[in-house]
């Protein structure tokens, strides 16, 4: 199974670091964020990657090359930094490189996730899409995922904060398993977002399931979070 890692964000909240260094190469605990993600996949015998590039792509290619020095295979796609395609549009460029079920995630998240179990879960339920979800406080949540049993019945991106409480809710963990038919919902060369444009549509018509995270989930969003995580995730 191939994994797409979207690694094109500018990381504006991490400036001035990201003025010269793409966010996926920022050091956390002794190695780049993106390498943490690749190593997690390797633990689950996934070694074939497509890295979707946009901002400062040459720096990422210089570090990772074809992936052989890290024991993996890496292919790259290139998004125009002057015409970004969004979280879903970025993967439209990978369509011709895929021939079966595939994974999508992002290069700015540290997580503890049993990928093997998630793949088995996806196969068991013959899902069209399986989304990793995690519990977080409702107030401030970027998304709200409504789950009945294991099935996602509603996906709300940027929910109205007035309608959220301090109680825990399911939220998007930004790690997905898709059947290739997902590309039927993603127009090529268009700015499209999974949370706003794709997930609310497919949960109404397709078998979309939630796979919960019980371990840590950390989005490297700003310099304060980066400093904390650099200490927490030191490579032994």
N, C-alpha and C positions, 0 to 999 in steps of 0.2 A: 504494500500500500504506500502511495506517495503522500507526502505532507507538503502543503504550501505554507510558507511562512511569509507573511506580509511585513516587509521591513523598509517601508518607504517614507514614514512620517518624519516631519521636520523637528519634532520635539521642541517646540517654541518655549514651553515652560521650563526647559532645561538650559536655556541660553544663559551665559555665552558658551557653554561647553559645546552645544550643538551647532555653533556657528562654523566650526571646523571639523567636527566629528559627528557622523550620523548616530542617532540614538541607539541603534542595535549594537554599536561597538563600545558604548560606555561601559567602563569597568565596574562590575559589582562583585565584591568579595574576591577579586583576583583574576576574573576573566570576563569577557564581554557578555552582556545580557543575552545576545543571540546564541552564544556558545552554551550557556546554561540550558536553553531550550533544546538545542540539538542534542546535548548529552542526555536530557530527559527522554527524548525519542529513542536514542540508542539503547537505553535500558529496556526498551520494549521492542527491540529488534526492527525499528524503522530507521532506515539509513538512506532513503532516496528522497531528496528534497528539491522543491522549486522555491527559490527565494525571489519574491516580487519586490523589485527595487524602484526607487524614485529619487529621493534626495541623496546626494553624494554617493552614487552607486559604486564609483571606482574605489572608494575606501573599503567598502565591504568586500568587493571582489579581490582586492589586494590582500586582505587578511585571510579570507576563506578559500580563494581559488576554486578549484573543482571539488573541494571537500576531501580529497584523498588523504591529506595529512591529518585529518580528524577521523578517518575511517568511515567516511560517508561519500555519497555522490550528490553534487549540487549543480542544478541548472538554474539559470537566471532569466527573469523577464524584466522589461524596462518600461516604466511609466514616465510620461513627460511631466517633469516637475512644474511646468507652467500650465498644465492641464490635468490636475490630479483627478483620479477616477473614483475615489471613495473606497470604503472598506470592502464592498462587493465588486465594484468595477475593476479594482486592481487584479482580481483573479480571472477576469474575462480573458486576459492575455495568456492564461495557462491552458485554455481549453484543449488545444491541439496536442498538449503534452500529457494528457490524461486518458486512460482507457478503462477506468473502473472507479470504485468507491475511493474517496480521498479525504484527507484531513485539511482543515484550514485553521491557522492560528496566527498570532502576532508576535513581533520580536521585542516587545517592551513589557512583557509580563513574566514574573517568576511564579511558579506554581508547583504544587504537589498533586499530581493526578495519575491515577492508574490507567494509562492509555490502553493497555491490553483489555482490561475489564470494560472500558468504554466501547472499544471495537466489538467485543463479544456481545455487549448489550445492543448495539446498533444492529448486528446481524440477527440476534434472537427475535427482535421485534420487527425485522424487515422494514426498518425505518427509511423514509425518504431523507430525513435529516435528524441528527442527534446533536443537541446543544448541551455543553457543559454549563451548569448553573451553580451558584453558590449563594449562601445566606448572608445578607447584610442588612443594616438598618434601613428602613424605608426612607427616612428623611435624607435627602442628598443622593439617592440612588439614581444612576443614569438610565436604568431600565428596570422594568418590572415584568417578571415572567410568571404567568398564571398556570399552575399545573394541577391536573386532575388525574390521580393515579400516577402514571409515568408520562402521561401525554400532555404536551403543551397545548392549551386551548386559547391562550391570548398572549400576545407579546406587545408591550407598551414601551416604546423608546421615549426618553425624556418625559417621564410621567409628571403630571401636575403635582408639584410639591405640596400643595394645599390638601391634596387627597391622600397623602402618605402620613403614616404615623411613625413613632419611634420603635415600632415592632419590626421583627425580622421579616424580610421578604426574599423570594428567590430573584436573583439578578443574573444577567448574562455574564458568563465566564470567558467569552471570546475564544472558545475552542470548539470546533464544529467537525462533524463527520457528515459528508454529503454523498448522495448518489449523483452520477454525472448529469442527470436530468435537471439538476439545479440551474444549469446554464440556460435552460429555457426561460428562466426568470431574470436573467442578467443580460441586459442589452450591451453589446460591445461598444466600446469607446464612449460610454456615457458615465457620468458621475452618479453612482448608485451606492447606497449604504445598506448593509444587512439589516441593521436595527430599524431604520425608518422605512425602507422600501421593500425588503424581501421577507423578513420573518413575519410581519403582520399578515402578509398575503398567503404564505404557504401554510401557516398553522390552520387556516380556514379550509384548506382543500387537500392537504397532504398529511401523511403520518409523520408528525414531528414530535420527538421525545426529548425528555430532560434527563441528563445524567448528572447527579449531584457531586460536587466536590466536598470532601470532608477535611482535606489538608489546607495548607496556606494558599492564598491567592493575593499576589501583590502586583499592582500596576505601578511601574516606575514613572510617575507623572510629573514630579517636580524635584527641586534640589534637596528639599528636606527629606523626602521619601528616599531619594538616592543615597544620602548620607547614612540614613538608618539601615537601609538594605545592604550597603557596602560592608557594614560592620557585621550584620546578621548572617550574611551569606558568604563569609570568607571561605575560599577554597582551601580545604585541608591538604 
